[in-house]
Amino acid sequence: MCAADANVVGAAKRGLTFDKTDEKDAVLIARLTGQLRCYLPEPVDETWGRLRHLGARREQLIVEAVSQIQQIRALLECMWPAALDTARQPFRSKTWAAAMTVILERDSGRLDRTRRLGSARFEQAVRREIARRGGQKPSLRILRGLFTALADPDGVIAHRAGALERVQLPLEDWQHTKRRLADTEVRMTAVLDELDLTGLVTSITGLSAVGAAAILAETGDPTRFATARALVKHAGLAPREKLSGNFVGRTKLTGRDGPGCGWRRGGQCGLPRRPTRSTPPATGT
């Protein structure tokens, strides 16, 4: 028994049945099944099942972390934008996160107390926070930039105290989410070692053990697929270059955009075609 690939069926339905009916959909599914565009259902296996659940957990934690980062960024952009300008990628900087933790824990949303602390003692406090997190040496450029930003007047000053108090809460949640995410990824790589696949997947250029574990958590055991093409199609990928918009002809089912989208129907997918003029526009008022 096998199940037709949902991606292939969906693409076929979009491209070949513009007046979708149950009868035509049934014909398409039967045709694809006859062409062996199918795969065996995932067998019940304890190790692969654990990897799948850890992958779902990792995805959930990534969504939480992104949500927390967006909340912090939105509040700072309104109340204290200078803090974001001190680092090119502040949410990837351990120094920035540690310094923001020191500022928010000391001031409770008010920046005067840290300014009176002085740059030297502020640097010492940040160093202690970084050491507590397992780091070694802070970026002095980011650290000094944050201390200078304490006196920056840009932003909604009247709401700054309350907004920075709100920033402190998701900042703590974000640090906790990162620790849980790191623990989940360690568990996933351990399952990969248990499956004896770590050496194989890390031999692929540009693919880490964590990335491979995340992919396999979605696809399951790759041995259940007859060909590599079937595995790629199950993952919803399309290993094919993007052709020019002037390409003429029916898009194959493996195209990145579904058939019926793009320039073949005019304009971008889902947008109406720009009307063309058969005669020059009239002049005058």
C-alpha positions in Angstrom: 0.0 0.0 0.0 1.3 3.5 -0.8 0.1 7.1 -0.5 0.4 9.6 -3.3 2.7 12.5 -2.6 0.6 15.4 -1.5 2.9 18.0 -3.1 2.7 16.3 -6.5 -1.1 15.9 -6.2 -1.6 19.5 -5.2 0.6 20.8 -8.0 -1.2 18.6 -10.5 -4.6 19.8 -9.3 -3.6 23.4 -9.6 -2.1 23.1 -13.0 -4.4 20.6 -14.7 -7.8 21.0 -13.2 -8.8 24.7 -13.4 -12.5 23.7 -12.8 -11.7 21.3 -9.9 -14.1 18.4 -9.5 -13.9 15.2 -7.5 -14.0 13.1 -10.6 -11.0 14.9 -12.2 -9.1 14.8 -8.9 -9.7 11.1 -8.7 -8.3 10.6 -12.2 -5.2 12.6 -11.4 -4.5 10.7 -8.2 -5.0 7.4 -10.0 -2.6 8.5 -12.8 0.1 9.6 -10.4 -0.3 6.3 -8.5 0.1 4.4 -11.8 3.3 6.4 -12.5 4.6 5.2 -9.1 4.8 8.7 -7.7 4.2 7.3 -4.2 6.0 6.2 -1.1 5.5 3.7 1.6 3.9 5.0 4.8 6.4 5.6 7.6 7.0 2.4 9.6 6.6 2.4 13.4 10.1 2.7 14.8 11.1 3.8 18.3 14.3 5.6 17.4 12.9 7.4 14.3 9.8 8.3 16.2 11.9 9.9 18.9 13.8 11.9 16.3 10.5 13.1 14.8 9.2 14.3 18.2 12.4 16.1 19.0 12.2 17.8 15.6 8.7 19.0 16.4 10.0 20.3 19.7 12.9 22.1 18.0 10.5 23.8 15.6 8.3 24.9 18.4 11.3 26.4 20.3 12.5 28.3 17.2 9.0 29.8 16.8 9.1 30.9 20.4 12.6 32.4 20.1 11.7 34.4 17.0 8.6 35.7 18.6 10.5 36.9 21.7 13.2 38.6 19.5 10.5 40.4 17.5 8.8 41.6 20.7 12.1 42.9 22.1 13.1 44.6 18.8 9.7 46.3 18.4 9.8 47.7 21.9 13.4 49.0 21.6 12.7 50.5 18.2 10.0 52.7 19.7 11.5 53.5 23.1 15.3 53.2 22.9 16.4 52.7 19.2 20.0 53.6 20.0 20.4 50.3 21.8 19.8 48.3 18.6 22.3 50.4 16.7 25.3 49.4 18.9 25.7 46.1 17.2 25.3 45.0 13.6 23.4 41.9 14.7 22.5 42.5 18.3 20.5 39.3 18.8 23.6 37.2 17.8 25.9 39.1 20.1 26.6 37.6 23.5 28.0 40.9 24.7 24.9 42.8 23.7 22.6 40.3 25.4 24.7 40.3 28.6 25.0 44.1 28.7 21.2 44.5 28.2 20.6 42.1 31.0 22.9 44.1 33.3 21.2 47.4 32.4 17.6 46.1 32.8 18.3 44.3 36.0 20.0 47.3 37.6 17.7 50.1 36.4 14.2 48.4 36.2 13.6 50.5 33.1 15.4 53.7 34.1 18.9 54.3 32.7 20.2 56.9 35.1 21.5 54.5 37.6 23.8 52.6 35.2 25.1 55.9 33.8 26.1 57.0 37.4 27.9 53.6 37.7 30.5 54.7 35.2 31.9 52.9 32.2 34.7 51.0 34.1 32.3 49.4 36.6 29.7 48.8 33.9 32.3 46.9 31.9 33.2 44.8 35.0 29.5 44.0 35.6 29.1 42.9 32.0 32.3 40.7 32.2 30.8 39.0 35.2 27.6 38.3 33.4 29.3 36.9 30.3 31.5 34.7 32.6 28.3 33.4 34.3 26.9 32.5 30.8 30.1 30.5 29.9 31.7 33.3 27.8 35.1 34.7 28.0 35.8 38.1 26.5 33.2 40.8 25.6 33.2 43.0 22.6 34.4 46.4 23.9 33.0 48.2 20.9 29.5 47.0 21.6 29.8 47.4 25.4 31.0 51.0 25.1 28.4 51.8 22.5 25.6 50.6 24.8 27.0 52.7 27.7 27.0 55.8 25.4 23.5 55.0 24.2 22.3 55.3 27.9 22.3 59.1 27.3 20.6 59.0 23.9 17.3 61.0 23.9 15.7 59.4 20.9 12.5 57.4 21.5 9.3 57.9 23.5 10.9 58.9 26.8 7.6 59.0 28.7 7.0 55.3 28.0 10.7 54.2 28.2 10.6 52.9 31.8 7.5 50.7 31.3 8.6 49.5 27.9 12.1 48.5 29.2 10.5 46.6 32.0 8.6 44.7 29.3 11.8 44.1 27.4 13.4 42.6 30.5 10.7 39.8 30.6 11.0 38.5 27.1 14.8 38.9 27.3 14.8 36.4 30.1 12.4 34.1 28.3 14.6 34.3 25.2 17.7 33.2 27.1 15.8 30.3 28.6 14.4 29.3 25.2 17.9 29.3 23.7 19.1 26.9 26.5 16.2 24.6 25.8 16.8 24.8 22.1 20.5 23.9 22.5 19.5 20.9 24.8 17.0 19.7 22.2 19.6 19.9 19.4 22.0 17.9 21.5 19.4 15.2 22.0 18.7 15.1 18.2 22.4 14.7 17.3 22.6 11.9 19.9 19.7 10.1 18.1 21.6 10.6 14.9 24.7 8.9 16.5 22.4 6.1 17.6 21.3 5.6 13.9 25.0 5.7 12.8 24.3 8.5 10.4 26.4 11.3 11.8 29.5 10.5 9.8 27.5 10.1 6.6 25.5 13.4 6.8 28.4 15.5 8.0 30.4 14.4 4.9 28.0 16.6 2.8 29.4 20.0 2.3 27.5 22.7 4.1 25.3 20.3 6.1 25.7 20.1 9.9 24.7 17.3 12.2 21.9 19.5 13.6 20.6 20.4 10.1 20.6 16.8 9.0 18.8 15.7 12.1 16.1 18.4 11.5 15.7 17.2 7.9 15.5 13.5 8.9 13.0 14.4 11.6 10.7 15.6 8.9 11.3 12.9 6.3 11.7 9.9 8.5 13.8 6.9 7.4 15.1 7.7 3.9 15.2 3.9 3.1 11.5 3.9 2.7 11.8 6.0 -0.5 12.6 4.2 -3.7 14.6 7.0 -5.2 16.3 10.3 -4.1 13.7 12.1 -6.3 10.9 10.7 -4.2 12.6 11.9 -1.0 13.1 15.4 -2.4 9.5 15.6 -3.6 8.2 14.5 -0.2 10.2 17.3 1.4 8.6 19.8 -1.0 11.8 20.8 -2.6 12.5 21.5 -6.3 16.1 21.0 -7.3 15.8 22.9 -10.5 17.1 26.3 -11.6 14.7 29.3 -11.9 14.2 30.0 -15.6 13.5 33.4 -17.2 10.1 34.9 -17.0 10.0 34.7 -20.8 10.0 30.9 -20.6 7.1 29.5 -22.7 5.6 26.1 -22.1 3.8 24.2 -19.4 5.6 24.1 -16.0 6.5 20.6 -14.8 5.2 19.3 -11.6 8.6 19.7 -9.9 8.6 23.5 -10.5 9.1 25.8 -7.5 6.0 27.7 -8.3 2.9 25.7 -9.0 1.6 25.5 -12.5 -0.6 28.3 -13.5 1.4 30.9 -11.5 3.9 33.4 -12.7 4.3 35.0 -16.1 2.4 32.3 -17.9 -0.8 33.7 -16.4 0.4 37.3 -16.4 2.0 39.2 -13.6 3.0 37.5 -10.4 1.1 34.6 -8.8 -2.3 35.7 -7.6 -2.0 39.2 -9.1 -4.1 40.3 -12.1 -2.4 40.9 -15.4 -1.6 44.6 -16.1 -4.0 45.8 -18.8 -2.5 46.6 -22.2 -3.5 49.4 -24.5 -4.4 48.6 -28.0 -4.4 52.4 -28.9 -2.4 55.3 -27.6 -4.0 57.2 -24.7 -6.1 60.2 -25.5 -4.5 63.6 -25.0 -6.0 66.7 -23.6 -7.8 67.5 -20.4 
